[in-house]
């Protein structure tokens, strides 16, 4: 397996996806289709190539290149499965890139803040990502990019239904916004399920960011709007921001209770998580993320001082399966990945080293 050099650059040089605090990331995606062309699923290869050429020429224009962060582009057919998995781990694509679709093409910022997929489910899906959780600024940036593109590309638009998309659930604004929140205290207090149900009652979707065996690995959750029709971008952003702020307040209230009480059970959870990461010789992804989550909570509350929040942000990405493959230049079995993951944490936390010459069976 050979990784595409641009994708390997993402793994090697891109900053961590997550920021600090409770709301650790946010993003916006925008779907658009070009007037006069059928949706990708119904288009011939010649039409798909025409769409690809039109969008590529637009992105290479001075006006667009001067607005976007420095980016690379690559035909989707040149990407391996691991490349695509890494892009998913970085949240740079949302849906699988069609394997055999002619004209599928990807643009991606070198700093991981922007991507554009051509001829995926729609003709064009734009994504902006930030660890700062400033959705309003991100919305303004997306609106600016969209306005520039609309001067060069005529979009499908209906006076009653708004922007038309291949799936009706994205029609209207074509806009989806999301935040990623870290809720370990609410999880430990067994309150997270009820609060997420309340968020869903506000017309939002709340789901595990890393769903592993039906659990939210790392206590990370994504909040996003369900409807894209009947309200503008400002209203959608405000709704997601309000729900996010409510969860942050509840998480911080629960953390304050932890600080006051400093229960043996919580201190034990921190100590066990630290021991797991420092002394393990094999770590599955979910165990790593869950233990990192508890250590981050201990660090945030000032109860546990043996771990830096920056290390959490780094390892929560670098320890994921596709990133491990990128760093080791080859396919890994789950056991090999677990061993490498554990070694990275032992080195980070100054854990024990095997005796010289020792090789695990």
Secondary structure, DSSP 8 states (H G I E B T S, - for coil): ----HHHHHHHHHS--S--SSSEEEEEEEEEE-BTTS--GGG--HHHHHHHHHHHHHHHTSHHHHHHS-SEEEEEGGG--HHHHHHHHHTTS-SS---SS-TT-EEEEETTSSEEEEESSSSSEEEEEEESS--HHHHHHHHHHHHHHHHTTS-B-EETTTEE--SSGGG-BS-EEEEEEEE-HHHHHTT-HHHHHHHHHTTTEEEEESSEETTEEGGGEEEEEES--SSS-HHHHHHHHHHHHHHHHHHHHHHHHHHHHH--HHHHHHHHHHHHHHHH-S---HHHHHHHHHHHHHHHHTTS--S--HHHHHHHHHHTSHHHHHHHHTS---HHHHHHHHHHHHHHHTT-----TT----
